[in-house]
Amino acid sequence: MDPELLQRITSRRAELDELEEQLAEQLTQVRAERDELAIAERVFETVSEQLADERALAAPTPGQVRGRAVMLIPHRTPDIGETTLPPDYQRILAAVRQAAGPVTTRQVGEMIGVDVTVRSKLEPLRGRLVRLVDRGWLRKLPDGGSPPVCDQARYHPKWCTAVVTR
């Protein structure tokens, strides 16, 4: 047998042995990472189920009308659009959105045609704004006790007590 050929075979066998060791080490690492991902997936599923249960318990109970569950102003979720709101509430949100900056309850009333000179006409509007805040359609921010202010989120939110969320 040719000594040069024997040396090539021996050299190639050494290269392949080294490659086998590297691949075995990589395979061990891959298996360990796969096991870690399986554990992470189980933890994620468990936590997700717990959060879903907590949310279900914390969800508001709708009112009853003729034995049917009804909530006129639903909580805002990604799958619920503004069209599910009653028309008065849709007009309020539209007025807040078209404002060029922070607006008070009185200004929203002027935009939607409420007689703002009579306080008893503004209180129901203030209640609707509060309800929209409670259900997540508007976001309330602290401002030191001044009357409710509504604004779009992109306009100086630190000046407002409520802003439209998108």
Helices and strands as residue ranges (DSSP letters): H 3-58, E 63-65, E 68-70, G 82-84, H 87-98, E 103-104, H 105-112, H 119-134, E 138-140, E 149-152, G 157-159, E 162-164
